[in-house]
Amino acid sequence: MPKCPRCAKSFGTANGVTFHLAQPRTACHLWEREYISFSGDPTLEGANAFAVRSPNLDLAPMDDHFDGPNADYDNPEIGEGVEVFAPTTYAGHFCRGEQFEGAAIVYGIGDTFLRRFDMDRHAFHRQTNMYYPFANFGDWEMANFLLQSNLSMREVDNYLSLSMTKKMPLSFWTAKELRGRIEDLPKGPCWKVRIVPTRHPTTNPVQLYWRDPLECIEALFNHPFYAGKMDYSPFRVFTAAERVMRVYSEWMSSDGAWDLQTKVPAGSTLCGVILSSDKTNITNVCGGKVAHPLLISLANIRMNVRNKGSSHAFLLTALMPIAEFIYPVTRIRSVLEARLFHACLDFVLEPLKKAAQFGRMMADPLGNVRFCFTPLVSYIVDTPEACMLACVRGKTSPVTKAMYKNFGDPFRHGPRTGEETLRQLESIPCDPDDVEAYFDACAQFRLSGVSRPFWRDWLLSDPHRFLTPECLHHWHRMSWDHDVKWCKCALGSEELDFRFSLLPPITGLRQFKSGITKLKQVGGRTQRDVQRYLVVVIAGAAHPDVVAAVRALTEFRYLAQAPAITEEGCEKIAAALAEFHHYKQAIIDGGLRRGDQSGSILEHWEIPKLELLQSVVPSISQVGSVLQWSADTTEHAHIEVVKDPASRTNNKDYSSQICRHLDRIEKCRMFDTAVRLRGTAEAGSSSSAVEHDGDQSDGEVDHAVDDVDEAEAAVLNDLWAPKQSRSDFFEIAAKLLASTTLSSSPLRTFVRGSTAFHLNFRPAVRRLSVDAAAEKFAIPDLRSALGDYLALYNCLGRRIRPFGGARQSAQDIPLPFEYLQIWYKVRIQQRVYHDRASTASAYTIHAQPPNGHWKYGRYDAAILQVDEGHDWPDSGLTGHAVVEVRLIMRPRPPKGINVPWANRFLVYVRRFDVVNVEPSTHLHVLKRAVRASGSYFGDVFPLDQISSFAHVVPRFGETADKRLTYMNSFHASQSFYLNRYFDKDFFYTTNH
């Protein structure tokens, strides 16, 4: 059991020892400063110092608890090549894994976040007043609120001048004085400005605002919120102990990370750098100002944390200049702009290049010092900017050797490596300063005219690797720009819009009541919503081969967006793309591919995004799941780091005011984190000191550290976790079970298997007779169905009830109850298919009788389990039936009688029979099941036999009936599709 090296106190984990040594008011706090040294190396004394290190340092490593695939398990010392369990699961199953031997060794105890806070120039004052330069917590709370509000300085002054405000014991009375106090808070990476010289004149001086990107990486690497949320060593994950099938998820699980680890010194830690840049509008008036932010993040942070905007994992490291060159040739002006961009990147990113070459000692969130290298692993950009970064001109692939005439080829061309591009640039005899001649000389290699790419001297980084596939621009935008246009040409705008308007609505998802062809400013969310329905809308109206081509691209996108992908999954992705190429000629033959402006028929496939799809499968093995490199996160970050700060300026000199605003906000955010963690640490230190003074033996474990860890995690989650998270019915059900005693009233929120259910506490109808319910919901056999259920319940108890068999009970069978409680809807929620520890969005199943709006009622479909040996989602549709939910109820027994069946919620459902699976759509074709008498095949089941929401869509045929609406289309149809594209998790489950 780990012990403190000074006081010999026992702790449950090594992290507990580290936390104990970091306590500022204990004698053990100074022990590591007295005895641990780094051979007189001064680079660790300052938080932001930079040092060029030799890769052959002879440093004595410390034991490290591997925070990769086996963070929750006891593990021997790194370097023994131990087989371990991965922390994540693939489709609900634990996976076997292995870690890289001898990687991510700890070389000592460094500065934690709180220790750096204590090293500030005002630390002496904070020994007596934690909130210095503010008077107390209330003073700081008011200051923090005003600074992070949308109030201007004048509005802040007006607020502080109110008579009620003047009664508050504040230490500041003007906005200027308040901002002056902020300058005394601990600083993070500092902003700088530089005039960039250019060889050719520009309309205005070129100003570059930036801050050290290595300091930004170090701030992320050291941030306490990411403790336990980062991987430090590459690992491999397999679906089984035989190690036959690899699973790719996080960047550290990829072959690329494993290969990079072999190229750095033994014991080193890879800190994968993520960059992103894209022009964004910061004003819609005042001339339409545009900014070009450069964001930076750390690939070690796990994707489910890094891709949340509330985690603030993407930092603004530079505002790239947008210059207007004075040059007569328009094309050459673009070359000069590209050269300027590369020159600025070259200057800003120099510290990261040095760290990638020589390494840098950095402390992780627990203060463990690691020898870090910083390769560029992903640069998230759209297609035009990717070409600019790869130094190739338009109509050329940035990652392969394909040119525009090859974009439609059904295979991947050879990679365009950085080494080859540099060799081509060196072979050009022309002087780069002669821009026009140099640009013409680059034409033979399809190069853009940039002579000094920023990545030329960045070790371990290559553009054909770090220009990763990007979901938002490459896939979703392509689906809107091309797939939808093909469908529009195939069906006609009017028919396509009408079919979209007929779709049964799904609560929580967008409904296209007016169609899609007239939508304006379509964003990524709308593009994804259209993909949910596009295949079922065009089925039966477009040529089957056209439908198959669109469906193949949809399957490709869905499969490639999985957060964990096996090698078999990679084969399915490649097969889906190959299937599109097999059927794509039907799009050309039908004249569906047309020019945007002219509308003329095109007979080629010169679509850059189509060629980039060929690089998805190779990228998965090199960088992990490509979902984590989506621009959704970075474009959302633009709002926080550029657009919101710009909206609070005086519309003059945007760049400098954006940087000042970010500096103030980051100081407030970090100071708030520090003081709250300090309060938690001091409370834990006091508790630990009291327990240590008692009669505690050496072998006794100190549980106070665990309490402190939980309190610290609560503080960090309160500050950095999402403020509005989705409802977790699994958690609610667990709390209800833990706090509620068994009673005659069943819980309204409960869990069975992988599905959670939530009903309103009060039913929509508190008391309705069985016969009245049968009439209200048009269920003539409700009484006999309830009789059959009770008879089977007495035989089967709580076991899964099968679907089928003749009706046994008579229509007028007497029941042990006469009244029902009825609900019009139930919400169900499931676990994420690839991560059973996370919850997916909840769906609402409606079972609502006819009313003024829904003439025939609103009844949704569901997946019902009918075989006890097959569970959802592992078995897919096997052992399950597709049903229409007609009634959600609970029998009301007579007063004073307590029977087991009264504590269960029931549903009356009608079954759909599967006719076949349509080859062109890969969708199940359904029809309503009927009995021999001609009545619909329905029965009563426990509510908890429902496994999932299902989206069942009418088959419209070649032309949809003009009498249909979204309110009657389901009622009037007899043939349906089971739409498996409405939800990605539903797609993965049914894709067995």
Protein Blocks (a to p, Z undefined) as FASTA:
>chain_A
ZZdfklopacfbfklmmmmmmpmkbfklmmmmmmgceehiaklmpmkbccdddfkbccdd
dddddfbfkmmbccddehjlpacddfbdeehiacdddddehiaiafbdcddfklmmmmpm
klmmmmmmmkbcbfblmlmmmmmmmmmmcbdfklmmmmmmpmklmmpccfbfbfklmmmm
mmmpccdddddddddddfbdcfbdcddddddfklmmmmmmmpmklgoiacfbdcdddfbf
nomaccdfbfklpmklmmmmmmpcehiacdddddddddddfbfgehiaaddddddddfkl
cfklmmpmklopaccfbdcdddddddfblklmmmmmmmmmmmmmmmmmmmmmmmmmnopa
dddfkopacddddddfbdcddfklmmmmnopaehiafkbcbdfklmmpcbdcddddfklm
mmmmmmpmbdfklmmlmmmmmmmnopahiabdfklmgghiafklmmccdfklmmmmmmmm
mmmmmmmmmnopklmmmmmmmpccdehiacdfkojmlpghiafklmmmmmmmmmmmmgoj
acfklmmmmmmmmmmmmmmmpcbdcfklmmmmmmmmmmmmmmmmmmmmnopaccfklopa
cfbdcdfklmmmmmmmmmmmmnopfklmccklmmmmmmmmmmmmmmmmghiakllmmmmm
mmmmmmmmmmmmmmmmmmmmmmmmmmmmmmmmmccdfklccfklmmmmmmmmmmmmmmmm
cfbdcddfklmmmmmmmmpccdfbdcfbdcehjbccdddfbdfblbdcfklmmmmnopak
lmmmmmmmmmmmmmnomaccdeedjdfbdfklccfbfbdcddfbdcdddddfklmkbccd
ddddddddddfklmnopaddddddfbfkbccfklmmnopacdddfbdcdddddehiacfk
lmpccddddddddfbdcfklopacddddddfkopacdddddfklpfbdcdddddebjbdc
fkbcfklmmmmpcbdcddfklpmklmmmmmZZ
